[in-house]
Each structure stands twice: as structure tokens, then as C-alpha cells.
């Protein structure tokens, strides 16, 4: 799953189209929206990853947050956050 997420992120970054990032947009009616993020603090030996799933009204359906031991780039951290979010979606 992590290799898939890394490949997806790489493909997304290589596209020529600039994508607007607006986390405040609601999911369409009858669907869910997953937002993920990573927190990296210089000098620490861990990162924080997390995600939240909201419905079309913005109501939180599920959320995840966890610390991951190790030093990772922002890109890998974002992939790890996406992986955690997908695990709660498919879980």
C-alpha cells in the first residue's frame, strides 16, 4: 500500500495541471471525503500522521492519528498519512 501511495503522489506531482487544494470543500451528497496530513518536527525521531473522513454535511465520520517512529521525508510522511486514512476507509 505504501509503494502504491508513493507512486500515486509522484504521478500527481508530475502532472502539468495545477490542482487547487481546498480542504474546506464538502463531499458530494451520498459520498465521503478523506483528508490526510503529516506533521514533521525537526529534531524529533518520529512523525505524526492522521486523517479525517467527513460526509456531505461536513460531519466527522471517522478519524485517525498516530505517531510513527523514524525520520521520513514530507513526501513519504504524506504517503503514510494517506495509507492510514485508507485503512480506516477500508477497515
C-alpha positions as CSV (number, residue, x, y, z in Angstrom):
1,X,0.0,0.0,0.0
2,X,2.8,2.4,0.9
3,X,4.5,1.9,-2.5
4,X,1.2,2.5,-4.3
5,X,0.7,5.7,-2.3
6,X,4.3,6.9,-3.1
7,X,3.7,6.2,-6.8
8,X,0.4,8.0,-6.8
9,X,2.0,11.0,-5.1
10,X,4.8,11.0,-7.6
11,X,2.4,10.8,-10.6
12,X,0.3,13.7,-9.1
13,X,3.4,15.9,-8.7
14,X,4.5,15.3,-12.2
15,X,1.2,16.4,-13.8
16,X,1.3,19.7,-15.7
17,X,-2.1,20.8,-14.3
18,X,-2.0,22.9,-11.1
19,X,-4.6,21.5,-8.7
20,X,-6.3,23.8,-6.3
21,X,-6.1,22.5,-2.7
22,X,-9.2,23.4,-0.8
23,X,-9.8,21.1,2.2
24,X,-13.0,23.0,3.1
25,X,-14.9,21.7,0.1
26,X,-17.6,19.3,1.2
27,X,-18.0,15.8,-0.2
28,X,-20.8,15.4,-2.7
29,X,-24.1,14.2,-1.4
30,X,-24.0,10.4,-0.7
31,X,-20.2,10.2,-0.6
32,X,-17.4,10.7,1.9
33,X,-14.3,12.8,1.8
34,X,-10.9,11.8,3.2
35,X,-8.4,14.5,4.2
36,X,-4.9,13.4,5.5
37,X,-1.8,15.2,6.7
38,X,1.6,14.7,8.2
39,X,3.4,16.6,10.9
40,X,7.2,16.6,11.0
41,X,9.1,18.4,13.7
42,X,12.7,19.0,13.2
43,X,15.0,17.3,15.8
44,X,12.4,14.6,16.7
45,X,12.7,10.9,15.9
46,X,9.1,10.5,14.9
47,X,6.4,12.0,12.7
48,X,2.6,12.4,13.2
49,X,0.2,11.1,10.6
50,X,-3.5,11.5,10.6
51,X,-6.7,11.6,8.6
52,X,-10.4,12.5,8.9
53,X,-13.4,11.3,7.0
54,X,-16.4,13.7,6.6
55,X,-19.8,13.3,5.0
56,X,-21.5,15.7,2.6
57,X,-22.6,17.9,5.5
58,X,-19.1,18.1,7.0
59,X,-19.9,15.8,9.9
60,X,-16.9,13.8,11.0
61,X,-17.5,10.1,10.4
62,X,-14.1,8.7,11.5
63,X,-10.6,10.0,12.3
64,X,-7.1,8.6,12.9
65,X,-4.0,10.0,14.4
66,X,-0.7,8.2,15.3
67,X,3.0,8.8,15.9
68,X,5.3,6.8,13.6
69,X,8.9,6.2,14.8
70,X,11.6,7.2,12.4
71,X,12.8,10.0,10.2
72,X,10.9,10.4,6.9
73,X,10.7,13.0,4.1
74,X,7.5,15.0,3.8
75,X,6.5,13.1,0.7
76,X,6.9,9.7,2.4
77,X,5.1,11.1,5.5
78,X,2.2,12.2,3.3
79,X,2.0,8.7,1.8
80,X,2.0,7.2,5.3
81,X,-0.9,9.5,6.3
82,X,-2.8,8.5,3.2
83,X,-2.2,4.9,4.0
84,X,-3.6,5.3,7.5
85,X,-6.6,7.2,6.1
86,X,-7.3,4.5,3.5
87,X,-7.1,1.8,6.2
88,X,-10.0,3.5,8.1
89,X,-12.0,3.7,4.9
90,X,-11.5,0.1,4.0
91,X,-11.2,-1.1,7.6
